[in-house]
Amino acid sequence: MSPGGAGNRASKPLIVLFVASALLAAACGGDKDKDKGAAGTSTTTAAPSATSSSTPAVAAGTAPLTGLPLADGAKAKRPALVVKIDNAPKARPQVGLNQADVVIEEKVEDGVVRLFTIFHSGDSDPVGPVRSARTTDIVLATPMRRPLFAYSGTNATFQKQVSAAPLVDVGVERASGDYFRQSGRPAPYNLFTRTSALFTKAAPQSSAPPALFPFRAEGQALTGGTAAGGAQIDYVGKNITTRVAWAWNGSAWARTQDGTPHKDGAGVQVAPKNVVVQLVRYVDTGQIDRSGASVPEAELVGTGEAWVLTDGKVVKATWNKPNAEAITVYTGADGKPVRLTPGQTWVELAPVGSARLT
C-alpha cells in the first residue's frame, strides 16, 4: 500500500464507459470531510462531436491555463502537472493551492472532497498534502496531452486504470524519492512533494496543455453576465457534509469552507479570479473505501448546466464534453463560449441539486 493511501475492499464491479476508451470503475482509500444540497440539472445525452475550434486559441507569450503573460519559454513548453491534494479538515492548511493554474474540486466518498490541482505556469515547493486518485481524474486528465500525475494510494483495480491512461505516472510508487513526510502533521495528511522535482520527469510524448477556457483580452467586457454575490455548494454524504462558499470581494472570489476562510499554508485566503460551478451526476463505481462508503465517479462526458462566476458576475451556461478526449466547453445563452478573466480558475464538480447562487 502507498504512503498516504488506504486499501479498498472491492465490491461488485461497475463498468463506467468513458467514450473512446475502456478506462473504468475503481478507486482507492478515503478520509473524512463534509456536505448538503440545492439546484441544477445535468445529463449525459450524446453531444456533438468535438472540433478543433472547441479548443481556445492561445496567444503567443500567454499561459494557456491562466491567460496571463508567460515570458519563461521553458515553462511554456513543459506539460501540465496534476497533483491530487487532500481537502479533509486534518489536511488543511494545504500548500500550493494559490500557486496552481487551475483547481478542480471533486466529490469522493461520503461528503469528502479532493482537489485535482493543475500546475503549468507556476511552481510550488513544497506542495500537498498529496493523497489518492479516483477514476474521475482519468477523464479530467485525458485532454491534457499526457500530463504528469502525482498521487498517493491506490488499489489494484485502479492502478490498472492509471497504467493504461494517457498520462505520466509520477505517483509516490514511481517517484518515491521526490516525496517526503512533513513534520508537525498527522499521517496520512503529511505527504508532500515538489513541483520542480516532478517536472523533471516529463516524458518525450508529453506536451504543453491546451487552453481549458477562453479568456477575455485586457479591456474586453464580459458578455451576458448578471451581478452575483457568490455561490454555495454542499457536498452531502451520509455522515459528512463539506460546505463550500464563494463570495465576491471586489477583485476575486474568496473561498470559505465549513464556515471558515480557506487559507493556504502561508495564511493567504484562496481567492481565484474565476469559479465555474459545473453541475454533474455522480454514479457508484461499485468500489468500497476503508470506511465502508461507496466510491463515486463524476459523469463528465455529456452536457449539463453550469454557472460561470467571473468579474463579479454570473453567466448561466451549458457545459458540453462530447468525449473523454475533448475539453469541456461552457457556452452562454448567446451560443458562444464564456470568456473568463485572466488568472486562476476553480471548477466545482457539484452534484446536481447541491448548489445555489448567493
N, C-alpha and C positions, 0 to 999 in steps of 0.2 A: 504494500500500500504506500502511496506517495505521502511525503510530509504534507500536512495541512489538509489531506483528503480523508475520506471515510469510505469504507466499503459498503455496497448496497446489496440487499437481498433481491435477486431478480424474481419478478413475478411473471405472469404470462406476457409474452412479448406483444407489443402493439406496433404494427407496421405503419409508419407515418410517411407518406410519399412526399418527396421534395421536388418533383418535376425535374426530369432530365438526370436524376441520379438516385441511387438507392441508398442514400445516407440517412439511416433511420434510427429510431427509437431507443435511447438509453440515456443514462446519466450517472452521476456519482453522488458523493456524500453530501450531507446537508448540515446546516446550522440553524439558528433561530433569529427571527426578526418579527415585523408586524403588518395589518391590512383591513379594509372595508369597502363599500360600493355605491355607484350612481348613473351615468348616461352613455349613449353612443351605440353605434352599430358597426358590424364587420361581417364580411362574407368571403368565402373562398371560391366564388364562381370564377370560371375561366376568364382571364383578362386578355387583352390584345397582346400580340407578340411584341417583344422588345425590338427597338430600332436603335441605330447609332445616335439618333437625336435625343434618346432618353438620357444620355449621359451629358451633364452640363459641360460646356467648354471651360477650359482653364487658361486664363491669360498668362502670358509669359511673366515669370518672376513672382507668381502668385501661388500660395499654398493651396492645393486642391481641396483640402478638408476644412479650411477656415476662410478662404477668400482674402486672406491678409498677405501683404508683401512677404516674400521669402527670398532673400538675397543669397543664402547659402546654397550653392549649387549641389553640394554633396547631399544635403538633406532633401533637396527637391527630387533627387533621383532615387533615394532609398525607398524600400517598401514600407507599408504600414506595419506597425507592431500593435497587436491586441494583447492587453493584459487583463485577465479576469480578476477583478478586485472585489473583496468581500464587502458587504454592507450591513452586516449584523451589528447590534449595539457594541459588542466587545471588539469589533474590528475598527471602530472609529476612535480617533480621527484617522482617516486614510491619508496617504501621501501620494501625490501625483494627480489628483482629480483636477486641479486648476491648471495643470500643465498639458493635459490631453487636448487633442483637437476636437474629438467627439466622444461622448459618453452615452451608452445605451443601457437603460435600466430594464431588467427582465425579471419576471417572477420565477422563482424556483419552487421549493417545497413549501407547503402550508402558505403563510403570508410572507415568506422570506424573499428578499430580492438580492440580485447580484448585478455587478456593473461590468459591461463589455466596453473596456476603455481603450480608445484608439489613439496611438501616438504616431505622428509623422513629422510635423514641422518643429516639434519641441521634444525635450527630454525631461526625465525625472529620475534623479539618482539620490536616494532610492525611490522605489515605487511599491505600493502594496497596502495592506496585506493581500497576497496572492492566494486565490482559492480555486475550487474545482470548476470544471466546464459543464456545459449542457448541450443537448442536441440543437437547441435554438441557435447556439453560437455558430454552428456549421453553416446555416443558411445566411446568417449575418456576414460571415467571412467570405463566402463563395464569390461575390462580385468584386472582391478587393485585390485581385491579381496576386494570389498566393502570399498573403500577409504572414508575418511571424506571429505565432500564437503561444502565449505564455500562460500557464495554468498549473494547478497542483491538485492531484486527486482525480481518480477515475476508476471505473470498474472495467472488467474485461470486455464487456459488450461495447461500451462507449469508446474504449481505446481502439477498437477496430474501426469505428467511425472516424476518429481523428486521423488514423493512419491512412485512410482512403480519401480523406478530404483534400481539397485544393488549398492547402496551407502548409507552412513550415513549422513543424512541432519544435518549440523551444521551451517546452514544459520542464518541470523540475526533474523528471526522469531522464530527459535528453540533455539538459544543460545544468546539471546539479551544481557545478562549480560556480555558477552565476547566481545562486540563491543563498540566502543566509537567514538565520533567525535573529530577530531584533530583540535585544534585552528590554525588560520592562513591560512586555506584553505577554498575555497568556497564550499558550498554544491552543488551537492551531491558528490563532489570529496574529501570528508574529513572523510569518514567512514573507520575505521581501526579495526583490531583485533590483537590477539597474537597467534602465533602457539602453544606456550607452554600451553595456556589455552584450545585451541581446541583439542589438542592431548589427553587431559584427557577425552574427550567424546567418545573415541574409543569403538566400540561395540564388544561383545564377538565373533561374527561371522566374524569380520574383521581380516585380517592377513597381514603380510608384502607383499609388492607388488612384482610382478615378475620383472625380468630384462626386460627392454623395448628394450635394444640394447646389442649386444655382444661387449666387449671391448678388446683391444689388451693388452697383458701382457707387462711388462717392457722390453724394448729392442726389442720387436716384430715389424717388419717393416710393413707398410701399403701395401696392395696388390692392384695393378691396378689403383692407383691414378695418376693424372697428375697435374702439378703445376697450381695454381689458385690464383688470387688476391683477389677474393671475389664474392659476388653476390648482385643483387639488385632486390627487389620485390616492385611492385607498386599496392597497394590495391585501385582500382579505383571505385568510385561511381559517381552518377550524379552530386553531389555538392562538394564532398570531395575526396581528394586523400591522402593516407598515403604512403609515400615513405620510405622504409627500405633499408639500405645498410649495408653489412658486408665486412670488409677488414682485411686481414691477417696482423698482426703486428709483426710477428716473433715467437709468442708463443700462440696466441689465435686469435679469430675473433672479432674485435672491431666493435661495432654497432653504426650507426648513424640513426637518424630518422628525416625526413624532413630537411636534411642538417645539423643537429646539433648532436654532440656526445650525445648518450643516456646515461645519468648518473643517478645513484640512489640517494637517499636522503643523502647519505654520500659523494656525489661528485665523486664516483667511476664509471668509464665508464663500461657498460655492455660488457663483452668480454669472451664468453664461449669457451671451447675447441673444441666444435663441433657445426655445424649448418647443419640441414637437411632441404632442400627445397623440400617439397612434393607437387607436382602439382596435384590439385584436382578440381573437378567441384562443384559449389555451386548451389543449387536448391531453389526455392522460397517456403517457408513454408505456404504461404497464410496468414501470420500474418503481421500486420502493426504496426510500432512503433509510438511513440507520435509525431514524426516529419513528419509522413506520408510516410516514407520509408518502403519498404518491408523488411521482416526479412528472411535472407537466412540460409541455412544449408549446411555444407560440406558433400559431399558423400565420406565417409571414408571406406566403405566396397567395396572391389573390388581390382583393380590393376591399376597401372599407373607409370609415370616417376618420378624419384627423383634424386636430386643431393646431395651427402653427402660431406660436407666440413669438413676436418679433417687434422691436421698436415700440414697445408699449401697447401693441395692438394684437388682436387675434384674427387670423384668417381661417375661416372654416373651409376645409379642403377634403379631397378624396385621395386616399393613398392607393397606389397601384404597383404591384410587383408581379409581372406575368410568369416569371420562372425564377429558379434559385440563382441563376447567373445574373439576372437584371438588378440594377439598383432600384430602390423604392422611389417613386415619383409622387410628390404631393401637389395636386392640381387644385387651383382655386375655382370659384364659380365662373370665372372668365375663360376657363378651359386651358389656362397657362400654368406652368409650374410656379409655385410660390417662391419668390426670391427672398433670401434671408439677409440679415445684417452680417457683414463680415465679422468673424470671431468664433468663439467656441459654441457648439450646439450640443444640447442634451436631447435624447429621444426617449420618451417614456412608452414602453410597450405595455400599455394599460389594458387590463381585461375589460371587455365590453361591460358597461354598466358600472364601472368603478370610478369614473372621473366626472368632474364638473368644473365649469368656469367660475371664477370668483370676481 
